[in-house]
Amino acid sequence: MLKLRLLLLVLVLGVTFVNAQPLIKITGVIKDDLKNPLAKVTVTVLGQNQSTISDESGTYSIYSSTRFFTLKYTLLGYKPVLQEIKRDKEGRIVQDISMVSNINELEQVTITTRQNQLSNSSIINVSDVAAMPSASGNFEVILKTLPGVSTNNELSSQYSVRGGSFDENLIYVNDVEISRPVLIRNGHQEGLSFINSDLLSGAKFSAGGFEARYGDKLSSVLDVRYDKPDSSQAILNLGLQGGAFSSRILNKRSYLLAGIRYKNNTSILNRQDTKGSYAPNFTDVQVVYHHTFSNKFTLGLLGNFNSGIFKLIPESRETQFGTLSTLLRLDTEYSGQEIDDYQTAGGAVTASYFPKANLVIKWINSYFSTLERERIDVEGRYVFNEINNDFASGGFATTKTNKGIGGYINYARNNLESQTFGSEIKADQDFGNHVFSWGLRFERKDYQDNLNEYGLIDSAGYILERGIQNFYQDNSISIKNKLAIQYYTAYAQDSYRLSAHSELLLGVRANYNSLSRQLLLSPRLLLAYRPLSNNKIFRFTAGVYQQAPDYRSIRDFNGILNKGQQAQRSYNSSIGLDYAFDGLGTRLKFVSELYFKYQDRLIPYMMDNVRVKYLAGAEAKGYTYGADFSIGGEFVKDLLSYFRVSFMKANQDILNDGLGYLKRPTDQRVNFSVYFQDRLLNSPTYKVHLSMLYGSRLPVGAPLVQRYSDDFNIPAYKRVDIGFSKDFLDDAGMRKPRFLDRYFSSFSAYLEVFNLLNINNTVSYLWLKDVDNVQYAIPNYLTGRQLNLKLIIKFKNSK
C-alpha cells in the first residue's frame, strides 16, 4: 500500500513537472555596439515571472510559458531593447541582441560612482518622488526619509539636518545655489518648492562631511541636476491639489526642458482647527535650455518664476487638548483676514568650455529677485474652558470650569525685497590618479525690509478694567532696514587615488564678506577605503564648516540688525560604512555613520512653526553627536524600499546667560522612517507605497519670557501615509488597453490616504494665561486624514 502511494505521488509530481515545463527556451549572446560581450544584462519576459542575467561572455538563457511574448533587455548605461517573439510551436529560439550605449547615462554613471565614493553623498532615487504619498507634493518629502534628516511638519518643504536649523542647508540646481523666502512663518503659507520633480535627471544629498566645492553652510547639501533627457517626452500630472505639465524636447545639438505647476491645497487646510475661507494659490514656471555649439563649447540657460498667494478669512476655531483627568477646550471667534504673497523671478547662464578632453571650465552667472509681503489684520475673541469627559445629550461636552475669556490681535504690514547676483568660475581637470578642482565666486545680496507688526494678547479678560497696558505685546516692530552684503569665495580640492582600494580628497575654502569682514578658511578631508571584496566602503571625514552672517541671522526679534555678528563655525568629523550584501531574496545596502560636531560659535534661535527667530545679539557654543543607520533594497523587483533610524543629541550654551547647556530647538533624539513598496501578488500592475515617519519630541520655550529656554516639549511626530497606484501600461501587465498604448508610454492612477491613522500632530503653540495667572500652551495641530486622487500621464515620443 505504501509503495502504491509513493508510485502515485511520483506520477502526480511527474505530470505536474511536465505540465509546468516552459514551451519556449530562448538563448543568445548580448553584445554592445562594438561587438564586445555584455555581462550582467537583465533579460525579462514581460508579463511573466521570468528573468535572468547574462554571464561574462554575454550568454543568456530564459524560458517563456507562452508562444507570443516580448523580451526586455536592460543594463545601466545602455538603451533598453524590446524584442517581440512569435512562435508557432514549441522548441528553442536563438536570439542575439546588440545594445547601444547611452553616452549621457554612461558619463553620469562614471561620475556618480567616483563622486559617491568620495563625496559622502547619498544618491536619491528620483523615480520614487512621484509615487511617494505627500500632503505637500514637494520634492523635499523624500529627503525626510533619509538618515540624519528631522521633520515635524508635512506641509513644509523645510528640514533640519543633524541638529541644524532650516537656514543651514545648501540647495543647488545645475550648479546654481538656490535660496528660499524669508517671511514665511507657517507651513500652510508655503507653496511650490524650487525643485520641479518632473524635470529631474538626478539628485544627491549629503547630511554632513561634504567637500570644499560646496558653499559655506553648516549642515547639508542637496545637489540637483536637470540634464539632457534620453528622448523627447511630455508629462501631465493632475490631482485634487493641482496639476503640472512638463515637456522635454531633444534635438541633435540642443535640448529644452520646460515645466509649469499649479497647487491649491484648500481641501487639506479646510480640515484644520481654524475654520474659514482658505485661498492658497501657488504657481511655478521653469525653463532649461542647453545648446552645444561645438565639442568645446556649450551654453546653458535656467529660468524660473515662482509665485504664491495665501489668503485666509478665519471664522472660528475649536481646539480640544489636555489629559483624561483635565480636558480643556479653546473656542475662538475671528474677524479680519490674512493675505501673504511672494514672487521670485530670475535665472542663470552657464557657459562651459572644454579646451582639452580632461578639462572643463564653467562660467556661471545668476540673478534672482524676490518680493515678499504680509498683510495681517486678525482679531480673535476666545472662551477658555475645562470640560467634562462625559458628554451631555446631543453629543456636546459640558463645561466644568471657565478658565477665562479674552482676545488677541495680530497685525502686520511687512514688505521685504531682496536681490541676489552671483558670478562664478569653476574648473575640473582629470589627471588620471588626480582630479583637481577649483573655483572663484563673487556674490552680492541686497535687502530692503519694511517691518510693521505687533501681537496683543488679553489673556485674562481685563482689558476693559485696566486698559491696553495689560496686554502682552509679542514682537512689536516698526522699523525699516536696508542692507547690502558682498561675498568673495574661493575653493580648491584634489581627489587622489592612493591605491587600487583607497582614495583621498583634500580641499579648502576661503570666504570674505563685507559684513563681518572676516577671512574664513575651511579645510576639509575625506578618506575612502574599498576592500578587495568590493562590497564595502569605509569613509572618514573631518573639516571646518563656517557660515557667514546673512540678513536672516543678524535681524533680532525687534527688527534691529546686529551688523557686528561673526560667522558661525563648526568642527565636524564622521566615520561611516557602506555594506552591500545578499539577503531576503535581493541585494541589500546597509549604510551607517557616526558623527560629532563641536560648534565654538553659534547664533542661538527659537522656532515658531517654520519661522526661525534669531537671538541676533547673543552668541553660543554647542555640540552635536549621533548615529545614522539605513538599509534598503528591491524586495520587489524594480521597487526600492528602505528603512532608517537616527539617534542624535544637540545642546548649546548661550554665553553669559548663566543657564549652562540647554537643548537646541532641533534636538530631536530619535528619528525613524520607512518607505516600503510592493506589488499585489496576482495583479503586479497594482502597487502599494507606504511612508512612515516618527520623530521624538522637540524642546520649545514659552514666548512670554524674554530669554531662550527649553522647558517645554512639542510631542513626538507620528505620521503614516499610504498610496495605491496602477499603471495601465505597465510591462508586467498581460494586456494593455489599445487606446492608451497608442498615445501614452505610461498612464498611472493614484489613490492616496494622508495621515492614515488620523494622528493630531502639534507644530507650535498659542500661549495664554487664565484668571489664576497659569500659563497654557494651546496646540496648533497639523493636517488630519485626507484622501487624494491623481493621474500621471506620460505621452509617447513624437516621431
VOGUFI-720826 format. One record per residue (C-alpha): x, y, z; residue in one letter. Coordinates in steps of 0.02 Angstrom, whole numbers, padded with zeros to 5 digits, always signed. Layout:
REM residues N
XYZa ...
//
This chain:
REM residues 799
+00000+00000+00000m +00141+00119+00044l +00231+00078-00118k +00070+00113-00216l +00052+00282-00133r +00233+00326-00172l +00208+00273-00353l +00052+00382-00369l +00145+00528-00290l +00289+00511-00413v +00168+00502-00559l +00073+00656-00500v +00233+00754-00475l +00296+00696-00643g +00138+00752-00732v +00144+00918-00639t +00326+00942-00686f +00292+00903-00868v +00144+01021-00873n +00250+01158-00791a +00387+01146-00920q +00404+01306-01024p +00354+01294-01205l +00496+01401-01271i +00679+01412-01222k +00770+01567-01282i +00960+01577-01287t +01079+01702-01360g +01226+01818-01343v +01215+02003-01298i +01347+02122-01365k +01374+02309-01369d +01387+02417-01525d +01574+02374-01536l +01536+02186-01536k +01602+02161-01359n +01503+02041-01249p +01398+02121-01113l +01385+02043-00940a +01251+02072-00808k +01116+02121-00934v +00944+02090-00859t +00830+01991-00975v +00645+01989-00932t +00493+01907-01011v +00362+02043-00998l +00203+01990-00910g +00283+01833-00840q +00382+01797-00683n +00538+01755-00784q +00705+01848-00782s +00889+01809-00794t +01059+01894-00809i +01190+01869-00945s +01359+01796-00896d +01534+01862-00930e +01528+01802-01110s +01361+01890-01138g +01267+01725-01149t +01094+01705-01076y +00951+01579-01074s +00772+01603-01020i +00604+01516-01037y +00431+01576-01090s +00268+01490-01046s +00181+01565-01199t +00221+01567-01383r +00191+01753-01408f +00289+01865-01290f +00410+02012-01277t +00587+02008-01208l +00660+02161-01122k +00849+02187-01108y +00913+02319-00984t +01084+02372-00924l +01135+02534-00839l +01222+02644-00967g +01135+02566-01117y +00969+02598-01203k +00841+02462-01162p +00792+02341-01300v +00618+02266-01327l +00611+02111-01438q +00444+02034-01490e +00442+01845-01514i +00308+01750-01609k +00324+01560-01618r +00201+01439-01693d +00264+01286-01600k +00369+01232-01454e +00558+01224-01463g +00711+01331-01445r +00750+01505-01510i +00919+01586-01532v +00902+01773-01509q +01062+01877-01514d +01049+02059-01463i +01154+02214-01490s +01135+02355-01363m +01179+02537-01399v +01267+02637-01265s +01181+02789-01192n +01326+02913-01188i +01242+03036-01072n +01197+02900-00948e +01369+02819-00956l +01452+02985-00914e +01333+03009-00769q +01362+02831-00705v +01551+02852-00708t +01547+03019-00621i +01419+02961-00494t +01518+02807-00447t +01678+02904-00416r +01595+03052-00330q +01482+02942-00224n +01637+02858-00153q +01724+03024-00120l +01585+03147-00080s +01497+03066+00068n +01332+03086-00025s +01179+02977-00047s +01110+02955-00223i +00923+02989-00221i +00810+02876-00322n +00714+03016-00408v +00588+02894-00483s +00518+02869-00306d +00463+03051-00290v +00306+03038-00396a +00246+02880-00308a +00281+02937-00129m +00118+02996-00046p +00140+03176+00013s +00025+03312+00076a +00143+03449+00014s +00181+03369-00154g +00357+03441-00150n +00518+03350-00192f +00587+03377-00016e +00467+03245+00054v +00591+03111+00001i +00731+03196+00100l +00632+03174+00260k +00652+02985+00244t +00843+02997+00233l +00967+02968+00376p +01007+03123+00478g +00854+03223+00424v +00724+03279+00552s +00550+03344+00521t +00386+03380+00611n +00284+03467+00476n +00210+03382+00323e +00153+03548+00248l +00329+03621+00241s +00473+03587+00124s +00596+03641+00260q +00701+03513+00351y +00831+03504+00490s +00990+03402+00469v +01088+03335+00617r +01032+03471+00737g +01049+03617+00616g +00918+03749+00576s +00823+03767+00413f +00946+03904+00360d +01097+03789+00367e +01056+03686+00211n +01129+03714+00038l +01025+03680-00118i +01099+03679-00294y +01010+03659-00460v +01131+03637-00606n +01271+03715-00500d +01163+03867-00457v +01136+03899-00271e +00952+03922-00226i +00880+04021-00079s +00704+04023-00006r +00583+04161+00050p +00617+04240+00221v +00450+04298+00290l +00354+04133+00283i +00302+04088+00460r +00180+03942+00438n +00192+03784+00335g +00024+03813+00251h +00092+03977+00178q +00225+03880+00084e +00188+03837-00095g +00292+03750-00225l +00475+03722-00186s +00602+03771-00318f +00634+03592-00374i +00521+03526-00512n +00520+03336-00494s +00462+03309-00674d +00621+03391-00742l +00741+03296-00629l +00875+03184-00701s +00971+03154-00540g +00998+03212-00361a +01115+03176-00218k +01112+03227-00036f +01246+03245+00096s +01199+03258+00280a +01374+03315+00326g +01558+03298+00282g +01530+03372+00109f +01675+03429+00003e +01752+03602-00020a +01669+03634-00189r +01505+03667-00099y +01462+03830-00012g +01477+03897+00163d +01334+03822+00265k +01346+03713+00420l +01233+03563+00391s +01193+03486+00222s +01197+03493+00031v +01063+03444-00094l +01135+03438-00271d +01001+03426-00406v +01026+03404-00593r +00915+03447-00740y +01017+03361-00876d +00998+03301-01054k +00848+03184-01075p +00859+03017-01163d +00717+03065-01280s +00579+03192-01306s +00431+03170-01190q +00283+03261-01113a +00212+03226-00940i +00043+03278-00870l +00008+03270-00683n -00169+03304-00622l -00236+03289-00445g -00355+03361-00316l -00218+03480-00256q -00170+03549-00426g -00080+03498-00583g +00080+03507-00682a +00136+03491-00861f +00314+03468-00920s +00396+03441-01086s +00566+03376-01136r +00621+03414-01314i +00780+03333-01378l +00866+03395-01535n +01030+03348-01616k +01131+03489-01537r +01015+03553-01401s +00878+03510-01280y +00738+03604-01193l +00655+03565-01027l +00500+03664-00978a +00377+03642-00838g +00228+03733-00765i +00148+03688-00597r -00005+03744-00501y -00050+03700-00322k -00204+03731-00216n -00215+03634-00052n -00379+03707+00009t -00451+03533+00037s -00314+03494+00164i -00319+03662+00255l -00508+03657+00274n -00489+03511+00393r -00383+03609+00517q -00447+03676+00683d -00459+03854+00617t -00613+03859+00506k -00635+03991+00374g -00612+04034+00193s -00442+03973+00131y -00375+04030-00038a -00197+03963-00064p -00139+03978-00245n +00038+03939-00300f +00114+03939-00474t +00286+03898-00541d +00364+03904-00715v +00538+03836-00755q +00636+03827-00917v +00804+03744-00951v +00889+03762-01121y +01056+03689-01170h +01145+03710-01338h +01305+03626-01397t +01394+03744-01516f +01544+03629-01538s +01635+03490-01448n +01724+03627-01349k +01586+03748-01303f +01409+03734-01235t +01286+03860-01164l +01151+03825-01035g +01005+03934-00976l +00897+03914-00821l +00742+04022-00796g +00617+04022-00653n +00462+04115-00595f +00380+04061-00432n +00227+04148-00362s +00119+04113-00212g -00027+04196-00126i -00107+04135+00035f -00272+04213+00089k -00369+04166+00244l -00529+04241+00314i -00541+04149+00480p -00712+04119+00558e -00691+04008+00710s -00578+03886+00797r -00610+03743+00918e -00459+03657+00994t -00477+03520+01122q -00324+03459+01218f -00263+03401+01388g -00269+03235+01481t -00405+03113+01531l -00416+03195+01701s -00405+03376+01639t -00486+03407+01471l -00476+03585+01404l -00556+03671+01256r -00523+03837+01171l -00666+03914+01070d -00622+04066+00965t -00720+04181+00850e -00624+04284+00723y -00640+04440+00620s -00520+04509+00489g -00410+04421+00363q -00232+04371+00319e -00152+04391+00148i +00027+04336+00115d +00111+04332-00054d +00282+04315-00133y +00357+04316-00307q +00529+04254-00357t +00598+04279-00531a +00769+04254-00605g +00886+04135-00691g +01062+04084-00733a +01175+04070-00884v +01311+03937-00886t +01449+03936-01018a +01552+03776-01022s +01720+03767-01112y +01815+03605-01146f +01991+03655-01204p +02053+03476-01175k +01972+03307-01160a +02011+03304-00974n +01970+03485-00930l +01805+03579-00911v +01787+03762-00864i +01618+03836-00817k +01568+04018-00801w +01402+04034-00707i +01306+04198-00689n +01143+04205-00593s +01018+04336-00534y +00861+04313-00429f +00740+04442-00362s +00611+04407-00226t +00467+04512-00161l +00378+04455-00003e +00229+04537+00082r +00123+04503+00235e -00046+04585+00265r -00124+04526+00428i -00274+04601+00518d -00346+04465+00629v -00439+04487+00793e -00490+04338+00898g -00611+04328+01045r -00598+04168+01144y -00676+04070+01286v -00561+03951+01379f -00647+03809+01475n -00612+03649+01566e -00742+03524+01508i -00810+03360+01571n -00756+03196+01496n -00935+03133+01491d -01048+03206+01357f -01218+03281+01382a -01366+03236+01274s -01343+03289+01095g -01159+03245+01096g -01096+03412+01164f -00966+03420+01302a -01022+03512+01458t -00919+03649+01540t -00841+03607+01707k -00743+03767+01744t -00721+03929+01649n -00535+03969+01640k -00558+04141+01565g -00614+04244+01419i -00510+04363+01317g -00448+04413+01148g -00295+04442+01042y -00245+04543+00891i -00118+04501+00757n -00067+04643+00642y +00068+04650+00507a +00116+04759+00361r +00283+04684+00310n +00375+04703+00144n +00542+04625+00101l +00631+04647-00065e +00791+04551-00097s +00906+04532-00247q +01048+04408-00266t +01180+04417-00402f +01317+04288-00419g +01460+04259-00540s +01570+04105-00527e +01708+04016-00622i +01734+03829-00590k +01858+03708-00664a +01884+03520-00654d +02033+03429-00728q +02064+03241-00728d +02248+03188-00719f +02212+03002-00701g +02251+02970-00519n +02210+03151-00478h +02052+03253-00507v +02090+03434-00468f +01952+03564-00447s +01950+03749-00408w +01827+03894-00410g +01808+04080-00383l +01643+04166-00341r +01576+04341-00312f +01403+04365-00238e +01304+04520-00190r +01144+04520-00089k +01032+04672-00068d +00890+04684+00057y +00758+04816+00084q +00645+04773+00230d +00496+04871+00295n +00430+04793+00456l +00273+04847+00547n +00192+04713+00655e +00129+04678+00830y +00031+04549+00926g -00079+04590+01076l -00147+04459+01195i -00277+04497+01330d -00259+04328+01413s -00364+04363+01568a -00507+04470+01503g -00457+04627+01600y -00440+04749+01455i -00598+04846+01498l -00542+04870+01677e -00357+04903+01662r -00325+04960+01484g -00210+04907+01344i -00052+04911+01451q -00103+04741+01522n -00088+04660+01351f +00063+04553+01314y +00149+04626+01161q +00232+04495+01053d +00369+04559+00938n +00306+04737+00919s +00410+04802+00773i +00411+04961+00672s +00573+04981+00577i +00649+04998+00404k +00810+04908+00358n +00919+04921+00205k +01072+04812+00185l +01196+04758+00052a +01324+04618+00077i +01464+04562-00039q +01538+04388-00027y +01704+04333-00104y +01739+04146-00102t +01868+04027-00174a +01899+03842-00159y +02025+03712-00216a +02019+03525-00194q +02109+03371-00256d +02047+03192-00254s +02191+03071-00262y +02189+02883-00288r +02311+02820-00157l +02295+02639-00213s +02176+02523-00302a +02070+02520-00143h +02088+02691-00063s +02060+02872-00112e +02092+03037-00025l +02006+03204-00051l +02085+03363+00018l +02009+03534-00003g +01999+03708+00070v +01876+03852+00056r +01913+04037+00083a +01774+04163+00116n +01773+04350+00147y +01617+04457+00168n +01589+04643+00185s +01478+04625+00340l +01587+04536+00468s +01748+04571+00372r +01820+04404+00419q +01933+04296+00313l +01866+04120+00341l +01971+03967+00298l +01887+03797+00298s +01997+03644+00266p +01908+03479+00230r +01964+03297+00213l +01884+03135+00159l +01968+02965+00156l +01882+02816+00073a +01936+02634+00076y +01857+02495-00027r +01922+02320+00015p +01962+02188-00116l +01790+02109-00088s +01718+02267-00170n +01558+02261-00066n +01610+02384+00069k +01664+02565+00079i +01738+02640+00237f +01740+02830+00250r +01817+02955+00368f +01783+03141+00356t +01847+03292+00451a +01830+03475+00416g +01788+03651+00468v +01622+03725+00412y +01588+03911+00430q +01428+04005+00389q +01449+04191+00359a +01315+04306+00433p +01167+04347+00323d +01015+04458+00340y +00911+04322+00422r +01035+04288+00562s +01079+04469+00604i +00896+04528+00621r +00838+04517+00801d +00662+04492+00869f +00632+04680+00864n +00700+04701+00688g +00863+04783+00740i +01016+04724+00643l +01172+04662+00731n +01300+04711+00599k +01444+04657+00710g +01392+04474+00707q +01531+04348+00673q +01521+04192+00565a +01459+04030+00641q +01588+03892+00648r +01580+03703+00668s +01717+03569+00679y +01646+03410+00603n +01706+03230+00598s +01623+03066+00549s +01659+02885+00512i +01546+02780+00402g +01522+02610+00321l +01426+02562+00164d +01400+02374+00150y +01313+02280+00010a +01258+02100+00035f +01130+01973-00023d +00983+01938+00091g +00793+01920+00094l +00799+01871-00089g +00878+02032-00151t +01034+02139-00148r +01033+02246+00009l +01134+02401+00052k +01172+02446+00232f +01233+02622+00268v +01293+02684+00437s +01382+02838+00501e +01438+02904+00671l +01469+03091+00684y +01522+03226+00806f +01511+03415+00783k +01583+03545+00901y +01525+03723+00870q +01627+03857+00956d +01523+03998+00880r +01335+03987+00854l +01191+04110+00839i +01051+04046+00953p +00873+04048+00890y +00695+03996+00933m +00574+03901+00822m +00396+03961+00787d +00316+03841+00663n +00434+03858+00513v +00498+04032+00560r +00673+04043+00634v +00682+04186+00761k +00863+04228+00797y +00934+04300+00957l +01047+04401+00845a +01137+04493+00984g +01186+04334+01076a +01321+04205+01044e +01328+04022+01094a +01436+03867+01086k +01373+03691+01069g +01397+03511+01017y +01301+03380+00919t +01334+03195+00906y +01236+03048+00840g +01223+02895+00730a +01126+02860+00569d +01081+02688+00503f +00984+02634+00349s +00955+02477+00248i +00867+02459+00082g +00846+02357-00074g +00724+02294-00205e +00620+02174-00102f +00504+02179-00252v +00582+02193-00424k +00604+02372-00485d +00531+02443-00324l +00655+02511-00197l +00612+02505-00011s +00716+02565+00135y +00715+02585+00324f +00817+02706+00429r +00842+02757+00609v +00940+02905+00677s +00995+02950+00853f +01055+03123+00898m +01090+03243+01041k +01111+03431+01010a +01149+03552+01152n +01205+03732+01162q +01263+03856+01293d +01216+04038+01267i +01364+04136+01332l +01340+04244+01486n +01159+04192+01520d +01203+04091+01674g +01099+03939+01621l +01235+03825+01551g +01197+03696+01417y +01016+03678+01357l +00937+03578+01217k +00938+03660+01046r +00766+03686+00965p +00810+03547+00841t +00861+03419+00974d +00755+03276+00909q +00835+03124+00991r +00759+02986+00883v +00702+02985+00703n +00634+02832+00615f +00566+02815+00439s +00505+02680+00321v +00469+02689+00136y +00403+02522+00075f +00337+02474-00097q +00253+02314-00153d +00151+02239-00293r -00009+02139-00274l +00037+01957-00298l -00095+01914-00428n -00103+02088-00506s +00075+02156-00520p +00018+02316-00607t -00060+02368-00440y +00067+02440-00319k +00068+02497-00138v +00177+02641-00075h +00189+02659+00115l +00278+02802+00204s +00301+02804+00394m +00386+02941+00495l +00423+02955+00680y +00516+03097+00763g +00533+03108+00952s +00479+03264+01045r +00559+03434+01016l +00605+03560+01151p +00518+03729+01149v +00510+03879+01263g +00365+03994+01304a +00374+04162+01212p +00314+04257+01365l +00490+04251+01436v +00624+04360+01359q +00759+04227+01351r +00794+04062+01267y +00726+03911+01359s +00690+03727+01329d +00573+03691+01474d +00427+03629+01368f +00409+03500+01229n +00315+03475+01067i +00250+03294+01069p +00325+03162+00957a +00282+03174+00773y +00197+03016+00704k +00139+03003+00525r +00082+02864+00409v +00038+02898+00227d -00010+02763+00103i -00039+02764-00084g -00108+02639-00208f -00065+02651-00393s -00097+02563-00556k -00002+02590-00717d -00118+02531-00854f +00032+02517-00971l +00149+02428-00851d +00260+02299-00936d +00209+02175-00801a +00032+02176-00868g -00029+02039-00982m -00140+02155-01082r -00131+02341-01119k -00280+02448-01170p -00256+02481-01355r -00310+02663-01350f -00193+02705-01206l -00049+02606-01280d -00067+02702-01442r -00041+02876-01368y +00044+02853-01199f +00200+02768-01134s +00133+02769-00955s -00040+02801-00884f -00041+02789-00694s -00183+02821-00571a -00152+02852-00385y -00264+02843-00232l -00178+02914-00077e -00228+02922+00105v -00135+03056+00202f -00117+03033+00390n -00192+02859+00383l -00205+02844+00573l -00278+03020+00591n -00149+03072+00723i -00156+03251+00788n +00023+03311+00768n +00071+03476+00850t +00178+03603+00757v +00176+03751+00877s +00077+03831+01020y -00033+03978+01059l +00013+04035+01235w -00124+04101+01352l -00144+04136+01538k -00303+04106+01635d -00378+04210+01775v -00264+04125+01901d -00110+04179+01801n -00075+04000+01749v +00002+03988+01575q -00065+03862+01449y +00005+03802+01284a -00138+03783+01158i -00078+03663+01023p -00084+03710+00839n -00119+03545+00753y -00064+03490+00581l -00170+03403+00449t -00292+03260+00482g -00340+03112+00375r -00367+03159+00193q -00397+03068+00028l -00311+03120-00132n -00326+03065-00313l -00203+03100-00453k -00156+03046-00628l +00020+03045-00702i +00019+03027-00890i +00173+03012-01000k +00143+03041-01184f +00229+02937-01316k +00375+03016-01405n +00329+03106-01563s +00417+03035-01714k 
//
